[in-house]
Amino acid sequence: MQEKSRGLALFTFLVFLFLLGPLLIISITSFEGGNILKFPPEEFSFRWYENIFKVKMFFITFKTSIFVSLAGNLLALLLGIPAAYALSRYDFRGKNVLNLIFVSPILIPGIVLGFALLRYVVVAYEFSIYTSLFIGHTIIMLPFVVRVISSSLSNFDFSIEEAAQSLGLSKVGAFFKVVLPNIKSGIIAAVMIAFLESFNNVDISVFMTGPGVSTLPIQMLTYVENYFDPTIAAISVLLMIITAIFMFMVERLMGLSYFTKR
């Protein structure tokens, strides 16, 4: 029994090493003082972190990523909250099909979805690049919004809403004054997760961007094609830190158990 426990502990350690090893290597190489990305670094320096703020395109594409993520997040919330409420509150014909439609963007490979959007939406209707990014990122954020808010609503007692209506509130009033305040943490968590999915997205964005307009992840790929210095490693470390902070906040708001119940 003790040998089995040791074997399980060793296997767990190897799994974590396999998952976290590349992140650790990238983090270490970001402090390389030379002009070429290498591991282990020969000297310690913060020069490539400073170089991030010297490359103008990083700042421009960062603003584009923030704008698209926030705008798409807002539309995803406007669509996702009513959808999650209807799927959690009512039983109706076609409910499972509708639920599958909302989840489908994360089931379809990103490359396939991105090409389909480019071919049948962007080209067909001649949308601008910003409009295309907005549509594409809204679509990939919507499943996360619906899933997280539905998980939050699964723990909500709808008899409270019915009691509020019996006391004189309309259905709309009860929704805004009773339901929304009780799932506030779920909405915040949905916003954070959807934002991260949009901000770090590559497979959809690569089809939606064009001349003069790009997102930060796509600009990072372009930079790697022309330079082999540790700047990208430094940006990756900063993005990992931001992601870790967001996920810590989500865990504090809801807990991981919310995402394993449904």
Salt bridges, closest charged atoms under 4 A:
GLU42 OE2 - LYS38 NZ 3.29
ASP91 OD1 - LYS95 NZ 3.14
GLU161 OE1 - ARG89 NE 2.99
GLU162 OE2 - ARG89 NH2 3.30
